[in-house]
Amino acid sequence: MRHTLAVLVLNKPGVLARISGLLSRRVFNIESIAAGYTEEPDITRITIVVNGDDRELDQVVKQLSKLVDVIKIQELQTNESIERELALIKVKADPARRSDIVDIVEIFRAGIVDINRETMVIELTGDEEKINALCAVLEDHGIVEMVRTGKIALRRGPGAAKHHPGPVNNVL
């Protein structure tokens, strides 16, 4: 089972490395990990997607809670959160097929961010299924290379993770 964790940490050098190192040493399967600034300059938000059952999730949370720089851990349920990824996809785009690719890009509400004589780079933001669907359609045109960010997510509603009721270092 897939679990998405929002982890608030102090914005210090090496925190992300300690978290990913701890998880890999414990043989937890990290599907994606994304870190970024928050509205507070001294806090970083790390979104981690791990695969495992509830017992394994509990172990992940316990291990992360032991790290000094971890402020709060919150599991984000898919139906209660907004989840997005970003993908950049470079496809073969000879002049005869460009209009087909442009049509596909418009259908997916993506954008073309670079073009040259042989290729186009498409940018798409969306959930995993949307990005997978675009990739499946573009395979017929020839994907030259692709990069995807890890998932980022926010809980729906007015509250913020840092203000959400519950103890520090606990899954909410």
N, C-alpha and C positions, 0 to 999 in steps of 0.2 A: 504494500500500500504506500502511496506517495503522501508525504507530509511537507507542508510549507511552513517554515519558521521565520519569524521576524525577530532578529536579535539586535538589540540596541547596545552599543559598546562605546567606551571612551575612544575618542579619535586620537589614537597614539600609534606611532610606528610599530609594526610587527604584530598588531592584534589579529589581522586577517590571517597571517601566516600561522599564528598560534592556534587559531580556531580550526583552520583546514588541517593543520598537522595533527591536532588532537583527534579530529574525526577520522583521519586516514589511519592513524596508529591503532585506533579502536576498530578498524575495518568496517566503518559505516560507509555505505554507498552514497556519496554525494552526487546527485544528479545535476544540480546547478548551484552556483554560489555567486551572488552579486553584491557588491558593496558600494555605498555612495553616501554623500553628505546628506545631512538632514537640515531642518530649519534652525538647528542649534549648532554652531560651528565646532563645539567640543564633543559632539555625539555623531557617530557613524551608524547607519542602519545596514545590516547585512541580512539579505534574504537567502535562506538556504533551503533547497529542496532535497530531502532524503527519502530513500526507499527503505521500507521496513515495517514490521508490525508494531503494535502499540508498546510492546515490551522494549523493542529496539529504540523507539522514539523516546521512551522514558529514560533510557540509558544515555541517549544523545543529550537530552535536556539536563540530566544530572551532571554529565561531564562538562558541558558548557557552563553550567552554573558555578562550577569550581574555579573558573577563570576570573581573576580579580577585575579585569576590565569590562566584564559583561554586566550590564545594568539591568536588562530585562529580556525575557524570552517569551514570545507569544506565538502559538500555533494559529495559522490563518486557514480557516475552512474555505474551500472554493466558493461555496454558495454565499459566504458572508464577506467576500473580498473582491477587489478588482485586481486582476493579474495580467501582466503584459510582458512581452519580450520584444526585442528589436532584432531584425535580421537585415543583413546586407547580402544581396545575391547577385553575382556577376554571371550573366548569360551570354551565349553567343547570339549575335544580332546582325546578321548580314542584312543589307538594305531591303531585300525582298520580304523578309519576315518581321521587320521592325514594327510595322503597323499592327500585326497580330500581338506582339509583345505589349505594345502600348495599350491595346484593348484589354488584355489580361490585367495589366497594372491598374487600369481604371476600375475594372470590376472589383478588384480586391482593395480598392482605395489605398493603394501603395503609391510610391513616387519614384521617378527616375532621377537619380542623383549624379550620374555620370554616363557619358556616351562617347564612343570613339568609332572608328571604322569597323571594328570587329565585335565589340561587346557593349553591353549596357549594364549598369549597376542599379539594382532596384532596392529601395528601402521600404520595409514593411514593419509596422508596429501592430501587435495583436496578441491574442492568446496562442498557445501552442498549436491548436488545431488549425487555426487560420494560416499560420506560417507553414505548417505541414502541407496544407491544401495547395497553397501557392507553389511550393516547391514541387509538388507532384505534377502540377500543370506545366511548370517551366522545364521539367525534365525532358519533355519532347523537343525543346529548343536547345538544350545542352547547357547545363549548369557548369560553369568554368570553376568557380569557387564560391564559398559561402561562409559567413560567420554569423553566429547568433549570440546574443547576450544571454545571461541566465535570467530566470524569471524574477521580476520585481512585483511586489504586491502591497496593497494597503487595505485595511479593514474598512468596510462601508460604514457610513454613519458619521456623526459629528465628532466622536471622540478620537483621541490620538493614543498610540501605543504607550507613550511615556506617561499618560494620565489615566490609562485604563486601570480600574480598580483591581487590586490583587497585590500579593507580595512581590517584592523585587526578586529576580532570578527564578521566576515560576512561570510555567506555561499557563496562559489564560484562556 
